[in-house]
Amino acid sequence: MTVNQSLFIVGIGASAGGLDAIRTFISKLEPAKNMAYIIAQHMSPEHPCTLAKLLN
């Protein structure tokens, strides 16, 4: 990324049932050097977060 290039940060939120939609969205992404994606998914506090494993 050059000094003149902008960085875009995209926030994505989903309910606990939104995993399939997130997977579909990620599968369609093309590499971009100036984009950062933050994914926040509502999860039960009683279960450990495994989102990173599920999205691989």
N, C-alpha and C positions, 0 to 999 in steps of 0.2 A: 504494500500500500504506500502510495506516495504522500507527501505532505499536503498536497492540494486535494486529495481524495477524501470524501466524507465517509464516516462510519455510520451505518444505520443499525439500530438495535430494535429488534422485533420481539414484543412480548406476546406470548401465547398462553392462554389460560383454559383449563378444561376441568370438567367435573370428573369424578372417579370413573364414570362410564365413557370418558372421551378418549381412551387409549387407542382404539381403532382409528379414529379420526386423526389423531396425532401421527400415528404410524403412516397413514395414507399421505398426509401432508409432507412428512419428512421424506418419504420415498419419491416424491415429485420434485424435491428441491434440486437445483443445479448449484454447483460450487460458485461461491461469490466471495471475493476477498474483502469486500466492504460491508458484509452483513454478519450480524451476531444474533442468534436466536436464544431467547430465554423461555423455557417451558416450565410452567407451574401447574401442577395437577393436584386437585383436592384428593387427599388420601386419608384413610382412617388413622387416627393417632395410635391405634392399637396394633398396627402392622408396620414392619420396617419398610422403608422406601426402597423399592427395587426398580424404579423407573428407568434408570440408566441401563440396566440389564435387559429390560423389556424392549427398549427401543433399538438395541443392537441387532 
